[in-house]
Amino acid sequence: MKKETILFNCYLFRKGAQTTSLTSIATTKIIERVLIKNSLPGGLSSLVCGGTDIGKSICQDKRIPLVSFTGSCQVGKQVAQTVQSRFGKTILELGGNNCIIVLDDADLTLAIPAIFFAAVGTAGQRCTTARRLVNFN
């Protein structure tokens, strides 16, 4: 498949939590490097900064066909209802229900310790605790 086909109408922008702006910037830089490494424009992914007002605008904007949200069940319900009211689609990871995906070419000597720590490293006392594992090996 040609890259032009893959990229048609495909653009990612992220809005991180106001309390994690450095993490959002670092993640955006990682995504940019991966895109460039794969001969894709780094600008296909951008970071949007702001508060609740920006999140609400994203959910209400009919030009955004899919909204992915990770966070609390309470806010996730608001996101789902707002996006659904304009017949948009959502992907929701709510209440600490995080997933790790291991591809078939993953270095398991790195992946296994990371998976273990993500699942039990803080005894489930953080919202990023892994609860699901998808393994393509």
C-alpha positions in Angstrom: 0.0 0.0 0.0 1.3 3.5 -0.9 2.0 5.9 1.9 -0.2 8.4 0.2 -3.1 6.0 0.7 -2.3 5.5 4.3 -2.0 9.3 5.0 -5.2 10.3 3.2 -7.2 12.3 5.7 -5.0 11.1 8.6 -3.7 13.6 11.1 -3.1 13.4 14.9 -3.2 16.1 17.4 -3.0 15.6 21.1 -4.2 17.6 24.1 -2.6 16.4 27.2 -3.6 17.2 30.8 -2.5 20.7 32.0 -0.6 19.0 34.8 1.5 16.9 32.4 2.7 19.4 29.8 6.3 18.2 29.9 5.2 14.6 29.3 3.0 15.8 26.4 5.9 17.6 24.8 8.2 14.6 25.2 5.6 12.2 23.8 5.0 14.5 20.8 8.8 14.6 20.1 8.9 10.8 20.2 6.0 10.5 17.8 7.7 13.0 15.5 10.9 11.0 15.4 9.1 7.8 14.6 7.2 9.5 11.8 10.4 10.9 10.3 12.3 7.6 10.7 9.5 6.0 8.6 9.8 8.7 5.9 6.6 10.5 7.0 6.3 14.2 7.8 6.9 14.9 11.5 4.1 17.5 11.3 1.4 14.8 11.0 1.3 14.9 14.8 0.9 18.0 16.8 0.3 19.0 20.4 -2.5 21.3 21.5 -2.2 23.0 24.9 -5.0 24.2 27.0 -7.6 23.4 29.6 -11.2 22.1 29.7 -12.3 24.6 27.1 -10.0 23.2 24.5 -11.2 19.6 25.3 -14.8 20.7 24.9 -14.1 22.4 21.6 -12.4 19.2 20.3 -15.4 17.1 21.3 -17.9 19.5 19.7 -16.0 20.1 16.4 -17.7 18.2 13.6 -14.5 18.3 11.5 -12.9 15.8 14.0 -14.4 12.4 13.1 -12.7 10.5 16.0 -11.9 11.6 19.6 -9.7 9.3 21.7 -9.8 10.0 25.5 -7.9 8.5 28.4 -8.9 9.5 31.9 -11.7 9.3 34.4 -15.0 7.6 33.9 -16.8 10.9 34.8 -15.1 13.0 32.1 -15.2 10.0 29.7 -19.0 10.0 29.9 -19.1 13.7 29.0 -16.7 13.2 26.1 -18.8 10.2 24.8 -22.1 12.1 25.1 -20.8 15.2 23.4 -19.1 13.4 20.5 -22.0 11.0 20.0 -24.4 14.0 19.8 -22.7 15.0 16.6 -22.5 11.4 15.4 -18.7 11.3 15.9 -16.7 8.3 17.1 -14.8 7.8 20.3 -12.1 5.5 21.7 -12.2 5.6 25.5 -9.6 4.3 28.0 -11.3 5.0 31.3 -10.6 4.6 35.0 -7.0 3.4 34.7 -7.9 0.7 32.0 -4.6 0.9 30.1 -3.3 -1.4 27.5 0.2 -2.5 26.5 0.6 -3.8 22.9 3.6 -6.0 22.1 4.3 -6.4 18.4 5.9 -9.5 16.9 9.3 -7.8 16.4 9.5 -6.5 20.0 12.7 -7.0 22.0 11.2 -9.2 24.8 14.3 -8.6 27.0 13.1 -5.0 27.2 9.4 -5.5 26.9 8.9 -8.1 29.7 10.4 -6.0 32.6 8.5 -2.9 31.3 5.2 -4.8 31.2 5.8 -6.3 34.7 6.6 -2.8 36.2 3.6 -1.2 34.4 1.3 -3.9 35.8 2.5 -4.2 39.4 5.4 -1.7 39.9 3.3 0.7 42.0 0.7 -1.8 43.2 -2.0 -0.2 41.0 -1.7 3.1 42.8 -1.5 5.2 39.6 -3.8 5.9 36.7 -1.2 4.5 34.2 -1.2 1.0 35.7 -1.4 -1.5 32.8 -4.5 -3.7 33.0 -4.5 -5.3 29.6 -1.8 -6.9 27.4 -2.1 -7.5 23.6 0.7 -9.8 22.4 1.3 -10.4 18.7 4.1 -12.9 19.3 
